[in-house]
Amino acid sequence: MEKLVIIGNGPAGSTAAIYAARAGLKPLVFAGNTPGGLLTQTSDVENFPGFPDGVGGFDLVMNMQFQAEKFGAYFEYEEITAVKIVSGGPHILTVSDGRIIETQALIIAAGAVPKRLEVPGEDRLYGNGVSACATCDGAFYKDVPVAVAGGGDSAMEEALFLTRFASEVHLIHRRDQLRASLIMAERAKKHPKIKFHLNCLITEIVGDKKVSGIRFLDRESNKETLLPCSAVFTALGHTPCSKLFRDAGVETDISGFIVVKNNTSLTNIPGVFAAGDCADPAYRQAIIAAGMGARAAMDAEKFLADAE
Ligand code: NDP
């Protein structure tokens, strides 16, 4: 039986693994089918403390993994396909290769995936102008036009943030009504650099190796426009990777984010902890996920010590 299994090896899972391994818990980490999480899909990370010249997203998560392995964590590139929460533990996990694993404690750090437009060009140009994080990638687009897709608070926030760098920000929303709160919408509408294109559907992201523009359809006039821009930031909401755990009895909010008790990583199930984007409806930043991972490892360590 395992003492501690960690699901996910993004910044939350890998940081949890560093802390748990240093505490002698020999955690077993399942990296799943997107090893390293979303960070591996961004190019340079410039806002992670300690790297004044920036660091590649992939390098950052791999270094976290190496650091955890150095202290005795064990990483497997398999997925967990089923979870059975057993009152009082151990909890039972099914691995994609068919193995059944029992664990006393579980840290869920399975991440969240940004919703996609699902239009031609989006997947191909992801990381080369298509991004789901203006905070991460906005500064790369100075004095050039960019576009933001979405009509919620995130889209307003991303658009406003991008005005610091871009020459103009085109906000493309599929309906004629914004979903964003009035105050955020008003702030964006007042900004001279932000141009609204409401009731417009993005139909294609254009570019050879980098984004050079987007094609969108005005649903009222049926007119198609090719808008030159250097980047497209999607702000369509996130889907937390929590279904497996929710189905097993772990509490989530209405959007699927795992609910943790105030300032801890404790879920509604004793011995089951959550960290990172799957439990973070608000921030979704690597540094915050890393901090949540450290917290989850410390909570798990205490739980295991108390259980002895
Ligand atoms: P939301 O779900 O609120 O908004 C997503 C937006 O994307 C909607 O306008 C939606 O359109 C659009 N969208 C979704 N899928 C597609 C698609 N396939 N094609 C085109 N458009 C699409 O997500 P947010 O991330 O904006 O916000 C999540 C939560 O976080 C909210 O509760 C929000 O209030 C909160 N938040 C708060 C902030 C703050 O207070 N500062 C900042 C950021 C977020 P449609 O409207 O037609 O459904």
Boltz pocket constraint, residues with backbone or C-beta under 6 A from the ligand:
constraints:
  - pocket:
      binder: B
      contacts: [[A, 115], [A, 116], [A, 117], [A, 118], [A, 149], [A, 150], [A, 151], [A, 152], [A, 153], [A, 154], [A, 155], [A, 157], [A, 174], [A, 175], [A, 177], [A, 178], [A, 179], [A, 180], [A, 235], [A, 236], [A, 237], [A, 238], [A, 281], [A, 282]]
      max_distance: 6.0
